[in-house]
Amino acid sequence: MVLVAVAGLFKVSTLKELWRDDRSEFVVAIAAFGGVLTSGLLRGVMIGALISLVQLVRESSRPHVALLGRIPGARRFSDRERHQDNELIPGVLIFRPESSLVYFNVDNVCDAILSRVRAEPVPPKLVLLDLSAAPHVDMQSAHTLGSMADELTAKGIRFQAVEPRSSVRDRLRNEDVDSKLGEVNRFTSIADAIEDFQKSGDQ
């Protein structure tokens, strides 16, 4: 009877699509379906929701930190991992964390940035942090970014955060770390920061 009741909810084509496009959602779907068959509808849904929550926390704790390159012929920058023809700027590394920065993920973001900087055969002269994809930065994250900026500056590497949202600018200023991040403002773009750096003759 249970099999007959849930047969209309089970679509092999949808599961195939999830398997092909998103393995994490496939796991949730299979777990929820198995839970419905073995424990009933309510518990099955709760199992699926719990697994979804665990996956969300896991993904949020390790957000993708994109290394950006310049789109050929443009003043715009995008993830070089996805677009291998994007141009790297000599002496410059540009990073974009693709998540809000909060106490449980900011260390992973900073570790990803510092690991890439240390792996460079020749240390960069400038590290840019594109905050355009970070809608929120909490207090601890603001200070952690400031500490990372101090570490890079101590090694002779200029550090600058660019394109933060208004709420993020307010947070960085309120925590008195904006000066460590290059005096964040709403005007300077990635391209502007690179042009200023190149004109300064530091590259």
N, C-alpha and C positions, 0 to 999 in steps of 0.2 A: 504493500500500500504506500509506503514511504517513497519507493522508487517511482511509482506512478504519479504521486503528488508532486515530485520535484523534476519529473522528466521534462516538463515544459520550461523549466528554468535552466536546463543544461544544454548549452549549444557548443558542439565540438568546434565549429568554425571560429567562434569567439575565443575559445581556449587556444586554438592554433595561432590566432592573431596575437594573443597575449604572449605566447611562447616565443613568437618571432620578434615582437616589438618591445616587450617589457617583461622580463623574467620575474621581477619582484611582484608585479601584479598577478602573474600566473600562479606564483606560490600562494598568494592570498586567496585567489579564487579556488584553488584545489583544496586548501586547508578549510575554507568556509564550506565548500561542498561536502568534504569528508565529515566535517563537524555536524552538518545538517543530517547526513545519513546515519551517523552513529549516536548523536546526542540530542537531536531535535533542532527545529528551526532557530529558536532563540539562542541556544548555545552555539550553534554553528555560526550565526551572524556575529556573536560576541568573539568567537575565536578569530574570525576574519578581521574584525575591528582591532583586536589586540595585536595581531601580527602586523597589521598596517601601521599601528602606532609605534611599534618597535622599529620597523623599517624607517619610519619618518624620523625618529630620534637619531637613528644610526646615520642616515643620510645628512641630517642637519648638523651632526657633530663633525662631519668631514666634508664640507662643501667643496665643490670644484673651484680651484684657483687657476684661472686661465692665464697663460702667457700670451700676451698680445703682440701682434705684428701689424705693420701698416698695410692696408689694402692697396695694391699697386695702383698708382695714379690718383690716389685720393688722400685726404687728410683724416680719414677715419681708420680705426684700428679694431681688429677682431681676433678671436681665438686662433692662434697659429696651429694648434693641434688639429682643428677642423679644416683649416685652410693653409696648406703647406706653402702656397705661393705668397703668403703675406711676408712682408719684408721686416727683418729684424734691424733695429737701429744700432749702429756701432756704439759701444760704450753705454748702452741703455737697456735696462730690463723693465718691462711693463707688466704688472700683474693686476688681475681683476677677480676678487673673490665674488662668487655668484651666490651670495646668501647674506642675510643679516649677520652681523658679527655680535655674538653673545658669549657669555662666560664659558659655555661648554664647547665652543668650536674655535674661538679665536687663537688658542695655542696651536691648533692644527694648521690654521691658515698661516700664521707667522712661521711655523716650522717649514711649511712648504715653500714659502718665499725665501727664507734664509738658506734652506738646503740647495735651492737652485742657484742662489748667489754664490754660495761656497763651491758649487760644482763648476763654475765658469773657469776656464783656463786662465783668462785675464779678468780680474775683478772689474765689474762695471763701475762707471763714474757716477751714474745716476740710476736710482730705482724709483719708478713711479708706481703709485698705488691708485688704481682707478676704482673709486667707491661708488660709481654710478649704479651698480647692481646690488648695493647694500642699503636697503630701505631703513635699517635700524642698526645703531651701534650702542651697546650698553656701557655703563661706567667702567667695568673691568676691562672691556675690550678697548676702550679709548686709552686707558693707561698702558695696556699691553702693546698697542700700536706705538705709543710714545716710547716705550722701552726698546722696541725693535728699531725705531728711528735712531735712538741713542747708540745702539750697538752698531748700526751701519755707519753713522756719522763718525764714530770713534775709529772706524777703519778707513776713513777718507772717502766714504761713499755718500753722495748727496741723496737725500730722501725727500720725496714730495708726494702728498696725496692730492688728487685732482677729482673734479666733478662730483663732490659729495652732495647729497640732497640737503635741503634746508634743515631738517631735523637732525641730521648727522653733523652738519656744521655747528649747530647750536650745542650739541653734546660735546664735541671736541673743544669748543671754546669754553664751555662751562667747566670742563675738567682741566682746563689750562694746558692742553697738549697741542693746540693748533700750531703754535710756533715751531714745535719740533717736526711738524708735518708740512712745513713749507708755507705757513700762513694760509690755510685753506680758504677758498672763496668760491663764489658762484660764476666767476668769469673765465678762469684758466682751464682750458681743455688740454687733453693729452698732447695734441699737436702744438699748442701754444707753449707748453712746458718744454717740449723737445726743441722748438725753435729758440727759446730763450737760452737753453743749455748750449746749443750749438753756437749761438752768437757770443756766448761768454768765453768761448775758446777753451773750455774745460774738457772737451771730448778727446 
